[in-house]
């Protein structure tokens, strides 16, 4: 679809609840600042100045989150119109919500920050449904993509160009069979950065932090390519992933024969797909990975 400018194509919204934070540490629980960015596409209109845009923004601002207080919300809206009208088939609103929260570190909720992110992601489609009912038009919410300010990028220490910038492991799209490449690290919370956020869980999965249903996978056998797949429903279950800090390496183990491989990239062309190499390879990229907290 073609983007059509509106009189005000970008809408910024800020809200600050009136509740005051006590400065007395002796009686109040520890409240730590925390930033979360939600990205969301809503089909049904492309008018950022409509009640749809303001209604969704207000709904996010007024959300109640267990174990956390929303301090402020900054909303960006971009309308993409399929035709000359602002409401029709193919029309889309692209939202980005940057939420500043205080979370109660003394809360008994396990993995509180992950729980806060999950709750925000799960409640957002309900907000869109409520706005659709209020304004009387059909709206379809896309998947909610979430990133926080303390997620991990996986960077290579090898130089890629003449600049000092870091390059990170990035999946190219959130689609089955999407490939992984090294791309400039995105330090701001954005769609690109969400494709660079990875964690290694206790079950041997390398899972995306923004979209935790997606994992890096290997099919096994002679092929050495790495692909994105659904973590729980993947047919590629013959391997586990881990990070070896002592070697600065991403280790992939074939669970059928315990043979180990290392993730790396072509050090000449550099920008091609990531793949597996043997543990005795002379390729320097396989032992160049560091986890960056940004």
Buried (B, 14 or more C-beta within 10 A) or exposed (E): EEEBEBEEBEBEBEBEEEEEEEEEEEEEEEBEEBBBBBBBBBBBBBBBBBBBBBBBBBBBBEBEBEBBBBBBBBBBBBBBBBBEEBBEEEBBBBBBBBBBBBBBEEBEBEEBBBBBBEBBBEBBBEBBBBBBEEBEBEBEBBBBBBBBBEBBBBBBEBEBEEEEEBBBBBBEEBEEEBBBBBBBBBBEBBBBBBBBBBBBEEEBBBBBBBBBEBBBBBBBEEEBEBBBBEBEEBEBBBBBBBBEEEBBBBBBBBEEEEEBBBBBBBBEEBEEBBBBBEEEBEBEBBBBBBBBEB
